[in-house]
Amino acid sequence: MTLLGIVFGFFLFAVVTPQVESWAFSDPIRSVVLVPVAAVGWCIPHYIRQNAMDVEKQLIFEEEPARAIELLQLGE
């Protein structure tokens, strides 16, 4: 599944993006269509990042560090 995602991402970046740019720059009116699409492509991740819960923004370490006495094995 990961390999399929990588291949799709490469195809999207290497083939589709230059074709869309060429299409948009061939006629100035078409560039007006490209600007809102790019704005939505930027706004969606920005909105998700801004509205993430505070818990998701914090690093959570579930393991507690070992106490010094346990490390030195002085309790035996």
Secondary structure, 3 states (H helix, E strand, C coil): CHHHHHHHHHHHHHHHHHHHHHHHHHCHHHHHHHHHHHHHHHHHHHHHHHCCCHHHHCCCCCCCCCCHHHHHCCCC
